[in-house]
Amino acid sequence: MELLKQRILRDGRALNEHVLLVDSFLNHQVDVKLMKACGEEFARRFADAGATRIATIESSGIAPAAMTALAMDLPMVILKKSVSSILKDGIIQKEVFSFTKNAPYLLTLKTHFVTPGDRVLLIDDFLANGEAAFGGIALLEQAGAQIVGVGTVIAKTFQPGMDKLRAAGYRVEALAPVKGMSEGKIEF
């Protein structure tokens, strides 16, 4: 998606070969017009998937997932990263390691919102090693859903996540596949 790539080149910042800072339009400040365009592009790319529900992992995946759900006229489910004192019944959890935070967290799904037979499109902000995506997929499949695709705004294709997901049989679409990074340099 050329519009997104140009925005990454203009406002993104590669801090090193692993960290791409896009907080001015995706994580801390959200460019809703750009996220709307991303959602419409995901809807176009996955139009043939037969999705019945959109899912995402909080929090940076919410904006692109919400816009995808809006464009596809589908409900959206958020997989929570934090444990809540009010979420006790009807939940399933999976421990996922966050390379960004260098610590594990419990990914939580309230099963009331995903039912057996649902066809779920998982949308997230970044794909690098695939830990979060595989954790989300595991929860959604445990709830009886079928994963019809994984959409990511930015994929670091030089890291193993995309290849691992595809090798496991999942359809993956990246709006901005990044081939490589170094300090101050981003290559598509």
C-alpha positions, 0 to 999 in steps of 0.5 A: 500500500503505497500511501502507508509506505510513504507515511512510514518513510516520511514519519517512521524512524528505524531506531536499529535493525529491529525497532521501527517507531511509528508512534506519530500515526499508528500507536500513540497518535493515530491518523484515523484517515490513514487507518481508514485507508488501511481498513479499506485495503484489508477489506479489499484483500480479504473480500473473498475470505468469508469472514464473520468477525474481525479480531485484534490484539490490544492496543495498537491493533485496535485502530486498523481492526476497527476500520477493517470491521467498519469497511466489512460491516462485521463485529470486532473482538479485542483480545486483551493483554491485561488481566481484569478482575471482572473477566473471570467467567467464560475466558480462555488465556494463552501466555505470549512473549512480547519481544517489545516489552521483553516479558510474557503476558496473558492474552485473554479472550472472552469466549462469549464473543467468538462462537464455534463456526465463526470465520475470523480475520485477525488484524494487527499493527506489526508482525515480526516473530509471530508470537502475538499472532500465533497466541491469538490464533490459538485462542480463537481456534480453541473457541471453535473459530476458523482463521481465514486470514491474518492482516498486518499493517507492517510486517518485518519480513526479515524476521520469521513471523510471516514465513512461520504463519504461512508455513502453518497454512495461514493466509497473511497479507501485509500492507507494508512489508519491510525487507530490512532496517538499520538506524535511520534506514527503512527498506521495502 
